[in-house]
Amino acid sequence: MALEWNLNGRLRLAITCFALGYLVWAAPWREFNESKAVGAYTCSAALITLALIPKHTRTWIAICASLTVPVLTDIVIDVLHLSK
């Protein structure tokens, strides 16, 4: 039997608060090193993705979705930088 991604509202809120707290702590908008700023934003986006995944989704799909977000974000940022 496959494990399901079943988070209650409190856990979803806790994950979201942690992601936002990490953003405030890392302060990527003040960072001069662009790669560190992008890393902070993509890490927070991955955590928020985990909080937004609906119940009864298989766990491996939830993890793959949350890992796909930073990769796609990096690809989009690279494409946007190449177009300048």
C-alpha positions, 0 to 999 in steps of 0.5 A: 500500500502506498503512503499518502500525503495527509497533512492537517491544517496545522501542519500546512500552516507550520510549513508555510510559516517556516518557509516565510520565516526562512525568507525573512531570516535569509533576506534574499532581497538584500543579498548581493550574491544572486545565487544565494538569493535564488536559492532562498526563494526556490527553497521557500517555494519548494516548502510552500509547494509541499503545504499546497499539495492536496490530501490523498496524493501519494507521498512520492508524487508530493516529494517529486513535485516539491523538488521539481519547483526549484529545478524549473525555477532555476531553468526559467531564471537561466533562460531569462538571464540568457535573453538579456 
